[in-house]
Amino acid sequence: MKLINPVRNNQDINLKTLITLIIRCIICVFFMAIFGCLLGRLIVFLKANILFFDWGKDIFYSLKVGALAGTLSGIGIWVKAWLKEKKDKKNLSK
């Protein structure tokens, strides 16, 4: 089955791609950590009827987790894409 309008990916794997990936991963992990904190507080509230939410600590925690995990995942995805591009170029030259 052919796609009607296939997406063409002519983008090279370079430093710009690395920075973009890191920023996107940091943002994604940050929002997942905030959602996790809110979900955890909601479960505690439903079980014990105690609502305790400290925005400052939870946002700082989410930023810390987002920065560390987002950076590592962004670099990992970039390295995998770089190796795949290198392998594809090697196979084309044969």
N, CA, C and O atoms as CSV, one atom per row, in Angstrom:
chain,resi,resn,atom,element,x,y,z
A,1,MET,N,N,0.844,-1.177,0.000
A,1,MET,CA,C,0.000,0.000,0.000
A,1,MET,C,C,0.890,1.242,0.000
A,1,MET,O,O,1.762,1.387,0.857
A,2,LYS,N,N,0.672,2.116,-0.944
A,2,LYS,CA,C,1.467,3.331,-1.038
A,2,LYS,C,C,0.763,4.479,-0.335
A,2,LYS,O,O,-0.463,4.591,-0.344
A,3,LEU,N,N,1.575,5.322,0.270
A,3,LEU,CA,C,1.030,6.534,0.869
A,3,LEU,C,C,0.771,7.558,-0.231
A,3,LEU,O,O,1.521,7.651,-1.203
A,4,ILE,N,N,-0.288,8.311,-0.061
A,4,ILE,CA,C,-0.627,9.322,-1.058
A,4,ILE,C,C,0.389,10.462,-1.021
A,4,ILE,O,O,0.928,10.860,-2.054
A,5,ASN,N,N,0.641,10.977,0.164
A,5,ASN,CA,C,1.620,12.044,0.346
A,5,ASN,C,C,2.643,11.601,1.388
A,5,ASN,O,O,2.505,11.940,2.563
A,6,PRO,N,N,3.660,10.856,0.982
A,6,PRO,CA,C,4.628,10.384,1.969
A,6,PRO,C,C,5.431,11.552,2.544
A,6,PRO,O,O,5.715,12.529,1.853
A,7,VAL,N,N,5.783,11.430,3.800
A,7,VAL,CA,C,6.590,12.455,4.451
A,7,VAL,C,C,8.040,12.210,4.055
A,7,VAL,O,O,8.558,11.100,4.181
A,8,ARG,N,N,8.667,13.244,3.585
A,8,ARG,CA,C,10.067,13.118,3.195
A,8,ARG,C,C,10.931,13.651,4.315
A,8,ARG,O,O,10.728,14.757,4.816
A,9,ASN,N,N,11.896,12.842,4.694
A,9,ASN,CA,C,12.791,13.226,5.775
A,9,ASN,C,C,14.189,13.437,5.188
A,9,ASN,O,O,14.987,12.503,5.107
A,10,ASN,N,N,14.465,14.652,4.788
A,10,ASN,CA,C,15.768,14.980,4.222
A,10,ASN,C,C,16.665,15.675,5.244
A,10,ASN,O,O,17.672,16.283,4.882
A,11,GLN,N,N,16.299,15.582,6.503
A,11,GLN,CA,C,17.038,16.284,7.541
A,11,GLN,C,C,18.239,15.449,7.970
A,11,GLN,O,O,18.112,14.257,8.249
A,12,ASP,N,N,19.389,16.079,8.019
A,12,ASP,CA,C,20.585,15.401,8.501
A,12,ASP,C,C,20.574,15.345,10.020
A,12,ASP,O,O,19.919,16.148,10.685
A,13,ILE,N,N,21.306,14.388,10.551
A,13,ILE,CA,C,21.440,14.268,11.998
A,13,ILE,C,C,22.633,15.129,12.392
A,13,ILE,O,O,23.782,14.738,12.188
A,14,ASN,N,N,22.357,16.308,12.958
A,14,ASN,CA,C,23.424,17.232,13.319
A,14,ASN,C,C,23.169,17.804,14.716
A,14,ASN,O,O,22.315,17.306,15.450
A,15,LEU,N,N,23.905,18.836,15.071
A,15,LEU,CA,C,23.801,19.429,16.404
A,15,LEU,C,C,22.438,20.067,16.635
A,15,LEU,O,O,21.918,20.035,17.750
A,16,LYS,N,N,21.853,20.650,15.584
A,16,LYS,CA,C,20.527,21.258,15.707
A,16,LYS,C,C,19.483,20.210,16.075
A,16,LYS,O,O,18.592,20.460,16.887
A,17,THR,N,N,19.606,19.035,15.466
A,17,THR,CA,C,18.681,17.941,15.768
A,17,THR,C,C,18.845,17.495,17.214
A,17,THR,O,O,17.860,17.215,17.897
A,18,LEU,N,N,20.092,17.429,17.682
A,18,LEU,CA,C,20.356,17.033,19.064
A,18,LEU,C,C,19.719,17.999,20.049
A,18,LEU,O,O,19.061,17.574,20.998
A,19,ILE,N,N,19.908,19.282,19.835
A,19,ILE,CA,C,19.349,20.287,20.750
A,19,ILE,C,C,17.828,20.258,20.723
A,19,ILE,O,O,17.186,20.365,21.768
A,20,THR,N,N,17.246,20.115,19.534
A,20,THR,CA,C,15.790,20.028,19.418
A,20,THR,C,C,15.255,18.814,20.162
A,20,THR,O,O,14.261,18.916,20.881
A,21,LEU,N,N,15.900,17.675,19.996
A,21,LEU,CA,C,15.474,16.460,20.688
A,21,LEU,C,C,15.565,16.614,22.198
A,21,LEU,O,O,14.651,16.211,22.918
A,22,ILE,N,N,16.653,17.191,22.682
A,22,ILE,CA,C,16.826,17.361,24.126
A,22,ILE,C,C,15.733,18.270,24.678
A,22,ILE,O,O,15.139,17.957,25.710
A,23,ILE,N,N,15.461,19.378,24.017
A,23,ILE,CA,C,14.437,20.311,24.509
A,23,ILE,C,C,13.061,19.658,24.513
A,23,ILE,O,O,12.307,19.804,25.475
A,24,ARG,N,N,12.727,18.932,23.432
A,24,ARG,CA,C,11.420,18.266,23.377
A,24,ARG,C,C,11.296,17.183,24.440
A,24,ARG,O,O,10.238,17.034,25.052
A,25,CYS,N,N,12.358,16.433,24.662
A,25,CYS,CA,C,12.312,15.382,25.680
A,25,CYS,C,C,12.196,15.973,27.085
A,25,CYS,O,O,11.475,15.434,27.925
A,26,ILE,N,N,12.893,17.064,27.345
A,26,ILE,CA,C,12.793,17.714,28.657
A,26,ILE,C,C,11.360,18.182,28.895
A,26,ILE,O,O,10.817,17.984,29.981
A,27,ILE,N,N,10.750,18.797,27.897
A,27,ILE,CA,C,9.380,19.279,28.051
A,27,ILE,C,C,8.418,18.121,28.281
A,27,ILE,O,O,7.539,18.202,29.139
A,28,CYS,N,N,8.582,17.044,27.517
A,28,CYS,CA,C,7.696,15.873,27.671
A,28,CYS,C,C,7.823,15.262,29.053
A,28,CYS,O,O,6.813,15.001,29.707
A,29,VAL,N,N,9.034,15.031,29.504
A,29,VAL,CA,C,9.245,14.401,30.812
A,29,VAL,C,C,8.766,15.331,31.927
A,29,VAL,O,O,8.226,14.861,32.929
A,30,PHE,N,N,8.957,16.638,31.767
A,30,PHE,CA,C,8.479,17.594,32.771
A,30,PHE,C,C,6.968,17.477,32.946
A,30,PHE,O,O,6.473,17.399,34.070
A,31,PHE,N,N,6.236,17.466,31.829
A,31,PHE,CA,C,4.783,17.380,31.944
A,31,PHE,C,C,4.324,16.016,32.464
A,31,PHE,O,O,3.322,15.932,33.174
A,32,MET,N,N,5.038,14.963,32.120
A,32,MET,CA,C,4.695,13.654,32.680
A,32,MET,C,C,4.934,13.612,34.180
A,32,MET,O,O,4.156,12.999,34.912
A,33,ALA,N,N,6.008,14.260,34.653
A,33,ALA,CA,C,6.300,14.290,36.094
A,33,ALA,C,C,5.252,15.130,36.831
A,33,ALA,O,O,4.804,14.740,37.909
A,34,ILE,N,N,4.860,16.261,36.274
A,34,ILE,CA,C,3.807,17.075,36.895
A,34,ILE,C,C,2.510,16.283,36.968
A,34,ILE,O,O,1.834,16.285,37.997
A,35,PHE,N,N,2.160,15.602,35.870
A,35,PHE,CA,C,0.947,14.791,35.846
A,35,PHE,C,C,1.023,13.678,36.886
A,35,PHE,O,O,0.030,13.378,37.549
A,36,GLY,N,N,2.194,13.066,37.030
A,36,GLY,CA,C,2.381,12.022,38.033
A,36,GLY,C,C,2.213,12.548,39.448
A,36,GLY,O,O,1.602,11.891,40.291
A,37,CYS,N,N,2.754,13.735,39.711
A,37,CYS,CA,C,2.587,14.352,41.039
A,37,CYS,C,C,1.114,14.633,41.312
A,37,CYS,O,O,0.614,14.338,42.398
A,38,LEU,N,N,0.425,15.197,40.335
A,38,LEU,CA,C,-0.999,15.494,40.515
A,38,LEU,C,C,-1.816,14.221,40.708
A,38,LEU,O,O,-2.721,14.184,41.543
A,39,LEU,N,N,-1.509,13.194,39.955
A,39,LEU,CA,C,-2.217,11.931,40.086
A,39,LEU,C,C,-1.959,11.280,41.444
A,39,LEU,O,O,-2.876,10.738,42.061
A,40,GLY,N,N,-0.725,11.335,41.900
A,40,GLY,CA,C,-0.399,10.810,43.221
A,40,GLY,C,C,-1.131,11.551,44.328
A,40,GLY,O,O,-1.647,10.933,45.259
A,41,ARG,N,N,-1.177,12.869,44.230
A,41,ARG,CA,C,-1.892,13.669,45.243
A,41,ARG,C,C,-3.392,13.376,45.198
A,41,ARG,O,O,-4.050,13.358,46.239
A,42,LEU,N,N,-3.932,13.150,44.012
A,42,LEU,CA,C,-5.353,12.825,43.882
A,42,LEU,C,C,-5.674,11.478,44.522
A,42,LEU,O,O,-6.699,11.338,45.190
A,43,ILE,N,N,-4.812,10.496,44.326
A,43,ILE,CA,C,-5.031,9.180,44.933
A,43,ILE,C,C,-4.976,9.272,46.449
A,43,ILE,O,O,-5.805,8.669,47.131
A,44,VAL,N,N,-4.016,10.015,46.990
A,44,VAL,CA,C,-3.929,10.195,48.449
A,44,VAL,C,C,-5.172,10.912,48.962
A,44,VAL,O,O,-5.703,10.569,50.018
A,45,PHE,N,N,-5.633,11.913,48.206
A,45,PHE,CA,C,-6.831,12.636,48.626
A,45,PHE,C,C,-8.049,11.720,48.654
A,45,PHE,O,O,-8.852,11.791,49.584
A,46,LEU,N,N,-8.196,10.863,47.652
A,46,LEU,CA,C,-9.345,9.964,47.610
A,46,LEU,C,C,-9.279,8.892,48.696
A,46,LEU,O,O,-10.322,8.455,49.182
A,47,LYS,N,N,-8.086,8.460,49.087
A,47,LYS,CA,C,-7.940,7.421,50.112
A,47,LYS,C,C,-8.013,7.989,51.530
A,47,LYS,O,O,-8.659,7.408,52.402
A,48,ALA,N,N,-7.351,9.123,51.758
A,48,ALA,CA,C,-7.208,9.624,53.131
A,48,ALA,C,C,-7.888,10.966,53.365
A,48,ALA,O,O,-7.858,11.472,54.487
A,49,ASN,N,N,-8.494,11.554,52.352
A,49,ASN,CA,C,-9.131,12.870,52.457
A,49,ASN,C,C,-8.179,13.953,52.951
A,49,ASN,O,O,-8.577,14.867,53.673
A,50,ILE,N,N,-6.924,13.838,52.554
A,50,ILE,CA,C,-5.919,14.855,52.893
A,50,ILE,C,C,-5.371,15.392,51.580
A,50,ILE,O,O,-4.826,14.642,50.770
A,51,LEU,N,N,-5.521,16.688,51.377
A,51,LEU,CA,C,-5.007,17.304,50.151
A,51,LEU,C,C,-3.823,18.173,50.517
A,51,LEU,O,O,-3.963,19.215,51.158
A,52,PHE,N,N,-2.663,17.724,50.098
A,52,PHE,CA,C,-1.444,18.483,50.342
A,52,PHE,C,C,-0.697,18.586,49.025
A,52,PHE,O,O,-0.205,17.588,48.497
A,53,PHE,N,N,-0.617,19.787,48.504
A,53,PHE,CA,C,0.092,19.998,47.248
A,53,PHE,C,C,0.952,21.237,47.377
A,53,PHE,O,O,0.440,22.340,47.569
A,54,ASP,N,N,2.245,21.059,47.272
A,54,ASP,CA,C,3.192,22.173,47.341
A,54,ASP,C,C,3.716,22.431,45.930
A,54,ASP,O,O,4.584,21.713,45.433
A,55,TRP,N,N,3.176,23.461,45.302
A,55,TRP,CA,C,3.517,23.754,43.916
A,55,TRP,C,C,5.010,23.944,43.722
A,55,TRP,O,O,5.577,23.446,42.749
A,56,GLY,N,N,5.649,24.654,44.627
A,56,GLY,CA,C,7.077,24.946,44.481
A,56,GLY,C,C,7.929,23.698,44.462
A,56,GLY,O,O,8.775,23.530,43.583
A,57,LYS,N,N,7.712,22.816,45.431
A,57,LYS,CA,C,8.504,21.590,45.511
A,57,LYS,C,C,8.218,20.651,44.340
A,57,LYS,O,O,9.129,20.039,43.783
A,58,ASP,N,N,6.947,20.546,43.980
A,58,ASP,CA,C,6.599,19.632,42.899
A,58,ASP,C,C,7.099,20.117,41.542
A,58,ASP,O,O,7.522,19.307,40.718
A,59,ILE,N,N,7.057,21.412,41.301
A,59,ILE,CA,C,7.573,21.943,40.041
A,59,ILE,C,C,9.094,21.832,40.002
A,59,ILE,O,O,9.663,21.518,38.956
A,60,PHE,N,N,9.755,22.086,41.128
A,60,PHE,CA,C,11.208,21.934,41.180
A,60,PHE,C,C,11.602,20.479,40.943
A,60,PHE,O,O,12.546,20.198,40.205
A,61,TYR,N,N,10.872,19.555,41.574
A,61,TYR,CA,C,11.132,18.127,41.369
A,61,TYR,C,C,10.914,17.747,39.899
A,61,TYR,O,O,11.721,17.021,39.319
A,62,SER,N,N,9.838,18.232,39.305
A,62,SER,CA,C,9.543,17.911,37.908
A,62,SER,C,C,10.593,18.501,36.964
A,62,SER,O,O,10.960,17.866,35.975
A,63,LEU,N,N,11.071,19.693,37.259
A,63,LEU,CA,C,12.138,20.287,36.447
A,63,LEU,C,C,13.424,19.472,36.548
A,63,LEU,O,O,14.109,19.242,35.551
A,64,LYS,N,N,13.738,19.039,37.768
A,64,LYS,CA,C,14.945,18.253,37.976
A,64,LYS,C,C,14.860,16.921,37.226
A,64,LYS,O,O,15.801,16.529,36.535
A,65,VAL,N,N,13.735,16.236,37.368
A,65,VAL,CA,C,13.542,14.963,36.669
A,65,VAL,C,C,13.509,15.189,35.167
A,65,VAL,O,O,14.108,14.424,34.412
A,66,GLY,N,N,12.818,16.230,34.727
A,66,GLY,CA,C,12.733,16.518,33.296
A,66,GLY,C,C,14.087,16.827,32.689
A,66,GLY,O,O,14.396,16.377,31.585
A,67,ALA,N,N,14.896,17.592,33.404
A,67,ALA,CA,C,16.213,17.943,32.877
A,67,ALA,C,C,17.114,16.724,32.769
A,67,ALA,O,O,17.794,16.539,31.759
A,68,LEU,N,N,17.123,15.897,33.796
A,68,LEU,CA,C,18.008,14.728,33.769
A,68,LEU,C,C,17.524,13.659,32.788
A,68,LEU,O,O,18.274,13.229,31.911
A,69,ALA,N,N,16.284,13.239,32.937
A,69,ALA,CA,C,15.765,12.168,32.074
A,69,ALA,C,C,15.591,12.646,30.633
A,69,ALA,O,O,15.843,11.890,29.695
A,70,GLY,N,N,15.162,13.894,30.451
A,70,GLY,CA,C,14.984,14.426,29.105
A,70,GLY,C,C,16.294,14.552,28.355
A,70,GLY,O,O,16.359,14.267,27.159
A,71,THR,N,N,17.332,14.976,29.046
A,71,THR,CA,C,18.645,15.096,28.407
A,71,THR,C,C,19.170,13.719,27.998
A,71,THR,O,O,19.646,13.534,26.878
A,72,LEU,N,N,19.079,12.766,28.911
A,72,LEU,CA,C,19.569,11.424,28.597
A,72,LEU,C,C,18.776,10.769,27.465
A,72,LEU,O,O,19.360,10.147,26.578
A,73,SER,N,N,17.462,10.905,27.492
A,73,SER,CA,C,16.670,10.290,26.425
A,73,SER,C,C,16.877,11.003,25.091
A,73,SER,O,O,16.907,10.355,24.045
A,74,GLY,N,N,17.019,12.315,25.113
A,74,GLY,CA,C,17.287,13.062,23.879
A,74,GLY,C,C,18.614,12.663,23.256
A,74,GLY,O,O,18.706,12.485,22.041
A,75,ILE,N,N,19.637,12.522,24.081
A,75,ILE,CA,C,20.948,12.106,23.576
A,75,ILE,C,C,20.879,10.674,23.054
A,75,ILE,O,O,21.459,10.360,22.015
A,76,GLY,N,N,20.171,9.811,23.773
A,76,GLY,CA,C,20.042,8.420,23.340
A,76,GLY,C,C,19.337,8.289,22.003
A,76,GLY,O,O,19.775,7.529,21.139
A,77,ILE,N,N,18.250,9.021,21.827
A,77,ILE,CA,C,17.521,8.981,20.553
A,77,ILE,C,C,18.390,9.532,19.422
A,77,ILE,O,O,18.387,8.997,18.314
A,78,TRP,N,N,19.134,10.601,19.707
A,78,TRP,CA,C,19.997,11.198,18.695
A,78,TRP,C,C,21.106,10.241,18.270
A,78,TRP,O,O,21.395,10.110,17.081
A,79,VAL,N,N,21.729,9.571,19.246
A,79,VAL,CA,C,22.800,8.621,18.937
A,79,VAL,C,C,22.263,7.472,18.089
A,79,VAL,O,O,22.910,7.040,17.135
A,80,LYS,N,N,21.069,6.977,18.444
A,80,LYS,CA,C,20.470,5.898,17.659
A,80,LYS,C,C,20.196,6.352,16.218
A,80,LYS,O,O,20.464,5.606,15.276
A,81,ALA,N,N,19.674,7.544,16.045
A,81,ALA,CA,C,19.406,8.062,14.697
A,81,ALA,C,C,20.704,8.289,13.930
A,81,ALA,O,O,20.770,8.030,12.729
A,82,TRP,N,N,21.735,8.770,14.620
A,82,TRP,CA,C,23.028,9.008,13.977
A,82,TRP,C,C,23.641,7.695,13.508
A,82,TRP,O,O,24.176,7.620,12.401
A,83,LEU,N,N,23.566,6.650,14.350
A,83,LEU,CA,C,24.096,5.347,13.961
A,83,LEU,C,C,23.322,4.753,12.793
A,83,LEU,O,O,23.909,4.131,11.908
A,84,LYS,N,N,22.007,4.941,12.788
A,84,LYS,CA,C,21.188,4.432,11.682
A,84,LYS,C,C,21.532,5.154,10.383
A,84,LYS,O,O,21.639,4.527,9.329
A,85,GLU,N,N,21.707,6.478,10.460
A,85,GLU,CA,C,22.082,7.237,9.266
A,85,GLU,C,C,23.445,6.793,8.752
A,85,GLU,O,O,23.645,6.657,7.545
A,86,LYS,N,N,24.364,6.572,9.655
A,86,LYS,CA,C,25.701,6.127,9.282
A,86,LYS,C,C,25.644,4.745,8.616
A,86,LYS,O,O,26.335,4.493,7.629
A,87,LYS,N,N,24.811,3.856,9.169
A,87,LYS,CA,C,24.655,2.519,8.603
A,87,LYS,C,C,24.009,2.587,7.217
A,87,LYS,O,O,24.426,1.874,6.304
A,88,ASP,N,N,22.991,3.441,7.059
A,88,ASP,CA,C,22.322,3.583,5.765
A,88,ASP,C,C,23.270,4.123,4.698
A,88,ASP,O,O,23.253,3.662,3.557
A,89,LYS,N,N,24.088,5.093,5.067
A,89,LYS,CA,C,25.061,5.647,4.111
A,89,LYS,C,C,26.090,4.585,3.725
A,89,LYS,O,O,26.525,4.526,2.575
A,90,LYS,N,N,26.470,3.760,4.677
A,90,LYS,CA,C,27.431,2.689,4.407
A,90,LYS,C,C,26.849,1.657,3.459
A,90,LYS,O,O,27.543,1.165,2.569
A,91,ASN,N,N,25.557,1.321,3.649
A,91,ASN,CA,C,24.903,0.349,2.772
A,91,ASN,C,C,24.679,0.912,1.367
A,91,ASN,O,O,24.707,0.160,0.394
A,92,LEU,N,N,24.461,2.209,1.251
A,92,LEU,CA,C,24.263,2.821,-0.065
A,92,LEU,C,C,25.554,2.852,-0.877
A,92,LEU,O,O,25.521,2.772,-2.105
A,93,SER,N,N,26.687,2.967,-0.192
A,93,SER,CA,C,27.951,3.061,-0.904
A,93,SER,C,C,28.419,1.702,-1.441
A,93,SER,O,O,29.304,1.644,-2.295
A,94,LYS,N,N,27.836,0.629,-0.949
A,94,LYS,CA,C,28.248,-0.719,-1.412
A,94,LYS,C,C,27.670,-1.064,-2.740
A,94,LYS,O,O,27.920,-2.153,-3.258
